[in-house]
Amino acid sequence: MDNTPTLTQSFIEEQKEKILGLLKEYNDPEKIKEALEGEKTNPEDGESPYMVYIREKQKNVVPILKTALEMIKLDRYGICLICGREIEMARLKSFPGATKCCQCMNINVKK
């Protein structure tokens, strides 16, 4: 079985731009500061809900997005890192940073 993805170069470029946009959003101090202005903080930990959201994205999503960018560089974007099959187009469209197909993602979620 040939594991070369059947994605078009234009689709991959669009996904790359989306990934770069997400990385910028989660790491842009000015954007974060702007979003926090006027936002109430949680009295228990002193953090705003938006900052908690950003911290979670930085911890859990940013590494996946960086891996997806690396896969683009290696001409392996759209190939599941676990099983080697193509990642479903709908999954890539909904999350451009996807590095696992739906089946492998669901196996990991159940563990």
Contacts in CASP RR format, 6 or more apart in sequence:
PFRMAT RR
TARGET T0000
AUTHOR 0000-0000-0000
METHOD contacts of the structure
MODEL  1
MDNTPTLTQSFIEEQKEKILGLLKEYNDPEKIKEALEGEKTNPEDGESPY
MVYIREKQKNVVPILKTALEMIKLDRYGICLICGREIEMARLKSFPGATK
CCQCMNINVKK
3 79 0 8 1.000
3 84 0 8 1.000
3 85 0 8 1.000
3 86 0 8 1.000
5 76 0 8 1.000
5 77 0 8 1.000
5 78 0 8 1.000
5 79 0 8 1.000
5 86 0 8 1.000
6 86 0 8 1.000
7 77 0 8 1.000
7 78 0 8 1.000
7 89 0 8 1.000
7 92 0 8 1.000
12 72 0 8 1.000
12 77 0 8 1.000
15 68 0 8 1.000
15 72 0 8 1.000
15 77 0 8 1.000
15 92 0 8 1.000
15 96 0 8 1.000
15 97 0 8 1.000
16 69 0 8 1.000
16 72 0 8 1.000
16 96 0 8 1.000
18 96 0 8 1.000
19 65 0 8 1.000
19 68 0 8 1.000
19 69 0 8 1.000
19 72 0 8 1.000
19 96 0 8 1.000
19 97 0 8 1.000
20 69 0 8 1.000
22 61 0 8 1.000
22 65 0 8 1.000
22 96 0 8 1.000
22 97 0 8 1.000
23 62 0 8 1.000
23 65 0 8 1.000
23 66 0 8 1.000
24 31 0 8 1.000
25 31 0 8 1.000
26 54 0 8 1.000
26 57 0 8 1.000
26 58 0 8 1.000
26 61 0 8 1.000
26 62 0 8 1.000
27 58 0 8 1.000
27 62 0 8 1.000
32 50 0 8 1.000
32 51 0 8 1.000
32 54 0 8 1.000
35 50 0 8 1.000
36 48 0 8 1.000
36 50 0 8 1.000
36 51 0 8 1.000
39 48 0 8 1.000
39 49 0 8 1.000
39 50 0 8 1.000
40 48 0 8 1.000
41 47 0 8 1.000
41 48 0 8 1.000
42 48 0 8 1.000
42 49 0 8 1.000
42 52 0 8 1.000
47 55 0 8 1.000
64 97 0 8 1.000
64 98 0 8 1.000
64 99 0 8 1.000
65 96 0 8 1.000
65 97 0 8 1.000
67 81 0 8 1.000
67 97 0 8 1.000
67 99 0 8 1.000
68 77 0 8 1.000
68 96 0 8 1.000
68 97 0 8 1.000
68 98 0 8 1.000
68 99 0 8 1.000
71 77 0 8 1.000
71 78 0 8 1.000
71 79 0 8 1.000
71 81 0 8 1.000
71 99 0 8 1.000
78 86 0 8 1.000
78 87 0 8 1.000
78 92 0 8 1.000
78 98 0 8 1.000
79 85 0 8 1.000
79 86 0 8 1.000
79 87 0 8 1.000
80 86 0 8 1.000
80 87 0 8 1.000
80 99 0 8 1.000
80 100 0 8 1.000
80 101 0 8 1.000
80 104 0 8 1.000
81 99 0 8 1.000
81 100 0 8 1.000
81 104 0 8 1.000
82 100 0 8 1.000
82 101 0 8 1.000
82 104 0 8 1.000
82 107 0 8 1.000
82 108 0 8 1.000
83 101 0 8 1.000
83 103 0 8 1.000
83 104 0 8 1.000
84 101 0 8 1.000
85 101 0 8 1.000
85 103 0 8 1.000
86 101 0 8 1.000
87 98 0 8 1.000
87 99 0 8 1.000
87 100 0 8 1.000
87 101 0 8 1.000
87 102 0 8 1.000
88 101 0 8 1.000
88 102 0 8 1.000
91 98 0 8 1.000
91 101 0 8 1.000
91 102 0 8 1.000
91 105 0 8 1.000
92 98 0 8 1.000
98 105 0 8 1.000
100 108 0 8 1.000
END
